[in-house]
Structure formats: C-alpha cells, structure tokens
Amino acid sequence: MAGVGTDGIGLGNPDNSGEALSPVAGAVLGSFWGKALILAVLSSSAASAQTTILPAARSTLAMAAYKALPRRFAHVHPRFQTPSFSTWSMGIASIVFYAALSFVKDGAYLGDLILCLGFLIAWYYGITGFASVWFFRRELGRSAKDLFLKGVLPLLGGLMLLAAFVKSAYDLYTGESSTTIFGIAGAFVLGIGSLVLGVVLMVIYNVMRPAYFRGEVVPGADVEIHDETAVRNP
C-alpha cells in the first residue's frame, strides 16, 4: 500500500481485484525484479500443489506398511526410492477430486470444502493427541519427563483441538454457506460426511484385515521394494 496505494492493489480498482502482485512488483521492484517476483510466486504455487500429494503419499505408505491399507500402497520404486504407487494414486485422486468439485455449481462445493479443512485438521490432530496418551499409558509413571511429554502435552493438545473442532462444527452448521445439502450448510455436511465415510471404510477394512485392528502388527513392518521382494524396515 505504501508503494502503489490502495487502488493499486485492487481496493477500489476492479482492474486489479483479481491479484495484487503485478502492479506492486512493477511499481516497487521494477521490470526485471518484478518478473522475478512473479516467477517466485509461480514456483511457490507449484510447491503448494506438491504438498497436497506428498504428505498423503507418505501417510498411505506408512499405513500400507503396517497393513492398514492394501500392500500395493507400500511399493517403493527400486530406482527413485519413493512411494511411487502411493504418489501416483494420491496425485490422480487429488486432480479428479479438484476437477469434479470445480465444475459442480461453478466451484461452490470446492469453496465449502476448503472452509471445512480446518475442521478436519482439528479432528485428526486431536485424535492423535488422545491416541498418544493411550499408547504410552503404561510409561506415564516412569518419570516426570514421560508424564509431561507423553501424557500432559498430548492430552492438552487433544482437548484444545477438540474445543476447536466443536466450535468449527457449530460455525459451519450455523454460518453462511454457498451450498446446502439436505437443507444443511454444505461445508458442514462435507466435513461430517467425510468423517463418516472414513469410519465406514475403517469398519469395512477391519472385516477384510482384522489383524491390524487387533494390534497384531508390530513395529518393523514390511515395505515393498520390488514387486516380488520385501525388506524389513528397522
């Protein structure tokens, strides 16, 4: 705003309302560095797109290694040493998901889905906090450090995120939404619906592979390196 004023960054200027970097880059940095700034932002956008795929691929790799997903998701490319099947699967799923929602009601559902992301993050991080306390429950009495790091902090994190989850759920249910499903705010239905779908899939896979859910899979799970070869990951 100091360089180009409020009009220059789109406030009150409909010609620049779509993005603010171009007028700022040219006016403040000049032609050459202004273009460099745009390239930097483009590369950052590409990195952001990659972060949609890579963490999900790592998660499915870990889940498959511990037999919570089909073994194929644990396949590691013999040359590049990356979870190739998981990466391709998550990439294609992300593209299909994004494209499908972008064309439904001019992307209204996509906007609602973005609104409920924080709601879902509060859920799975909160569950992780409570799970940590339960997993280390037999170690909490060994020392003050164990109690604090494995019990108190995860429990506090879980409680805070539970509060954030409830508050977000209420806001999504009562707040404004660009779509409605069954007369309920679309963002709320998409958030709760995805959690319910996850529970259903978990129950189905529990029937298919009960060993994992009975705790019979121990650390040191197999990770597939070649189609016919598995090595034990220490």
C-alpha positions as CSV (number, residue, x, y, z in Angstrom):
1,M,0.0,0.0,0.0
2,A,2.9,2.3,0.7
3,G,4.3,1.7,-2.8
4,V,1.2,1.8,-5.0
5,G,-1.7,2.9,-2.7
6,T,-4.9,1.1,-2.0
7,D,-6.2,1.4,-5.6
8,G,-3.0,-0.2,-7.0
9,I,-3.6,-3.4,-5.0
10,G,-7.2,-3.7,-6.0
11,L,-9.0,-1.9,-3.3
12,G,-11.4,0.2,-5.2
13,N,-9.9,-0.7,-8.6
14,P,-11.7,-3.5,-10.3
15,D,-9.0,-3.9,-12.9
16,N,-6.6,-5.2,-10.2
17,S,-9.1,-7.0,-8.0
18,G,-8.0,-10.5,-9.2
19,E,-4.4,-10.2,-7.9
20,A,-2.2,-7.6,-6.4
21,L,1.3,-8.7,-7.1
22,S,1.7,-7.5,-10.7
23,P,1.1,-3.8,-10.0
24,V,3.1,-4.0,-6.8
25,A,6.0,-5.8,-8.5
26,G,6.3,-3.4,-11.3
27,A,5.9,-0.2,-9.3
28,V,8.2,-1.2,-6.4
29,L,10.7,-3.6,-7.9
30,G,10.9,-2.5,-11.5
31,S,10.5,-4.6,-14.6
32,F,13.2,-7.2,-14.1
33,W,12.8,-8.0,-10.4
34,G,9.0,-7.6,-10.8
35,K,9.1,-10.5,-13.3
36,A,11.4,-12.4,-10.9
37,L,8.8,-12.0,-8.1
38,I,6.0,-13.4,-10.3
39,L,8.2,-16.5,-11.2
40,A,8.9,-16.9,-7.5
41,V,5.2,-17.0,-6.7
42,L,4.6,-19.4,-9.5
43,S,7.2,-21.8,-8.2
44,S,5.7,-21.4,-4.7
45,S,2.3,-22.3,-6.2
46,A,3.7,-25.4,-7.8
47,A,5.3,-26.4,-4.4
48,S,2.0,-25.9,-2.7
49,A,0.3,-28.2,-5.2
50,Q,3.0,-30.8,-4.5
51,T,2.4,-30.6,-0.8
52,T,-1.2,-31.8,-1.5
53,I,0.2,-35.0,-2.9
54,L,3.4,-35.8,-1.0
55,P,2.2,-35.9,2.7
56,A,-0.8,-38.1,1.6
57,A,1.5,-40.4,-0.2
58,R,3.7,-40.8,2.9
59,S,0.7,-41.5,5.0
60,T,-0.6,-44.2,2.7
61,L,2.9,-45.7,2.5
62,A,3.0,-45.9,6.3
63,M,-0.5,-47.3,6.6
64,A,0.2,-49.9,4.0
65,A,3.5,-50.9,5.6
66,Y,1.5,-51.6,8.8
67,K,-1.2,-53.4,6.8
68,A,-3.9,-50.8,7.4
69,L,-4.1,-50.4,3.6
70,P,-3.5,-52.8,0.7
71,R,0.1,-53.8,0.4
72,R,0.5,-52.1,-3.1
73,F,0.5,-48.7,-1.5
74,A,3.7,-49.6,0.3
75,H,5.5,-50.2,-3.0
76,V,8.8,-48.2,-3.2
77,H,10.3,-47.5,-6.6
78,P,13.5,-49.5,-6.9
79,R,15.4,-46.6,-8.6
80,F,14.0,-43.5,-7.1
81,Q,13.3,-44.9,-3.7
82,T,9.9,-43.1,-3.4
83,P,6.4,-44.5,-2.8
84,S,5.6,-44.4,-6.5
85,F,2.2,-46.1,-6.4
86,S,1.0,-44.0,-3.4
87,T,2.3,-40.8,-5.1
88,W,0.5,-41.5,-8.4
89,S,-2.7,-42.6,-6.6
90,M,-2.9,-39.6,-4.4
91,G,-2.0,-37.3,-7.3
92,I,-4.6,-38.7,-9.6
93,A,-7.2,-38.7,-6.8
94,S,-6.4,-35.0,-6.0
95,I,-6.8,-34.0,-9.6
96,V,-10.1,-35.9,-10.1
97,F,-11.4,-34.6,-6.8
98,Y,-10.5,-31.0,-7.6
99,A,-11.7,-31.1,-11.2
100,A,-15.0,-32.7,-10.3
101,L,-15.8,-30.2,-7.5
102,S,-14.7,-27.2,-9.6
103,F,-17.4,-28.0,-12.2
104,V,-20.2,-28.5,-9.7
105,K,-22.2,-25.3,-9.2
106,D,-19.3,-23.3,-10.5
107,G,-16.9,-24.5,-7.8
108,A,-19.3,-23.7,-4.9
109,Y,-18.7,-27.1,-3.3
110,L,-15.0,-26.7,-3.7
111,G,-15.2,-23.4,-1.7
112,D,-17.2,-25.1,1.0
113,L,-14.7,-28.0,1.2
114,I,-11.9,-25.5,1.7
115,L,-13.9,-24.0,4.6
116,C,-14.1,-27.3,6.4
117,L,-10.4,-28.2,6.1
118,G,-9.5,-26.6,9.5
119,F,-12.4,-28.6,11.0
120,L,-11.0,-31.9,9.7
121,I,-7.4,-31.0,10.7
122,A,-8.6,-30.3,14.3
123,W,-10.2,-33.8,14.2
124,Y,-7.2,-35.8,13.2
125,Y,-4.6,-33.9,15.2
126,G,-6.9,-34.0,18.2
127,I,-7.4,-37.8,17.8
128,T,-3.6,-38.1,17.6
129,G,-3.1,-36.3,20.9
130,F,-5.6,-38.6,22.7
131,A,-4.1,-41.7,20.9
132,S,-0.6,-40.7,22.2
133,V,-1.8,-40.7,25.8
134,W,-3.4,-44.1,25.4
135,F,-0.5,-45.6,23.5
136,F,2.0,-44.5,26.2
137,R,-0.3,-45.0,29.2
138,R,2.0,-47.6,30.7
139,E,5.0,-45.3,30.5
140,L,3.5,-42.2,32.1
141,G,4.5,-43.2,35.6
142,R,8.2,-43.8,34.8
143,S,9.3,-40.2,35.1
144,A,8.1,-36.7,35.2
145,K,9.5,-36.2,31.7
146,D,7.5,-39.1,30.3
147,L,4.4,-37.9,32.1
148,F,4.8,-34.4,30.7
149,L,5.9,-35.2,27.1
150,K,3.8,-38.4,26.6
151,G,0.8,-37.5,28.7
152,V,0.2,-33.9,29.7
153,L,1.1,-32.2,26.5
154,P,-0.7,-34.5,24.1
155,L,-3.8,-34.5,26.3
156,L,-3.8,-30.7,26.4
157,G,-3.3,-30.6,22.6
158,G,-6.2,-33.1,22.2
159,L,-8.5,-31.1,24.4
160,M,-7.7,-27.8,22.7
161,L,-8.3,-29.3,19.3
162,L,-11.5,-30.9,20.5
163,A,-12.7,-27.5,21.5
164,A,-11.7,-26.1,18.1
165,F,-13.5,-29.0,16.4
166,V,-16.7,-28.4,18.3
167,K,-16.5,-24.6,17.7
168,S,-15.7,-25.1,14.0
169,A,-18.6,-27.6,13.6
170,Y,-21.0,-25.1,15.2
171,D,-19.8,-22.3,13.0
172,L,-20.0,-24.4,9.8
173,Y,-23.5,-25.5,10.8
174,T,-24.9,-22.1,11.6
175,G,-22.8,-19.9,9.4
176,E,-23.2,-18.8,5.8
177,S,-22.5,-21.4,3.1
178,S,-22.5,-21.2,-0.7
179,T,-24.3,-24.5,-0.9
180,T,-26.8,-26.5,1.0
181,I,-27.2,-30.3,1.2
182,F,-30.5,-31.7,2.6
183,G,-31.2,-28.2,3.8
184,I,-28.0,-28.1,5.9
185,A,-24.9,-25.9,5.2
186,G,-22.8,-27.7,2.6
187,A,-19.5,-27.1,4.4
188,F,-20.8,-28.8,7.5
189,V,-22.2,-31.8,5.5
190,L,-18.9,-32.2,3.6
191,G,-16.9,-32.1,6.8
192,I,-19.0,-34.5,8.8
193,G,-19.7,-36.7,5.7
194,S,-16.0,-37.2,5.0
195,L,-15.5,-38.3,8.7
196,V,-18.5,-40.7,8.5
197,L,-17.2,-42.1,5.2
198,G,-13.8,-42.7,6.9
199,V,-15.4,-44.6,9.7
200,V,-17.4,-46.8,7.2
201,L,-14.2,-47.6,5.3
202,M,-12.4,-48.4,8.5
203,V,-15.1,-50.8,9.5
204,I,-15.0,-52.5,6.1
205,Y,-11.3,-52.8,6.2
206,N,-11.5,-54.2,9.7
207,V,-13.5,-57.0,8.3
208,M,-11.0,-57.6,5.5
209,R,-7.8,-57.2,7.6
210,P,-8.6,-57.6,11.3
211,A,-5.0,-58.3,12.3
212,Y,-4.1,-54.6,12.2
213,F,-7.1,-53.5,14.3
214,R,-6.3,-56.2,16.9
215,G,-2.8,-54.9,17.3
216,E,-1.2,-58.0,15.9
217,V,1.0,-55.9,13.5
218,V,4.2,-54.9,15.4
219,P,6.8,-52.2,14.5
220,G,9.2,-53.3,11.9
221,A,6.6,-53.7,9.1
222,D,7.5,-54.8,5.6
223,V,7.9,-52.2,2.9
224,E,7.8,-53.4,-0.7
225,I,10.9,-52.5,-2.7
226,H,10.3,-54.7,-5.7
227,D,7.2,-56.5,-6.9
228,E,8.5,-59.8,-5.6
229,T,10.8,-58.6,-2.8
230,A,10.1,-57.2,0.6
231,V,12.6,-56.0,3.1
232,R,12.1,-55.3,6.7
233,N,12.3,-51.6,7.7
234,P,14.1,-51.3,11.1
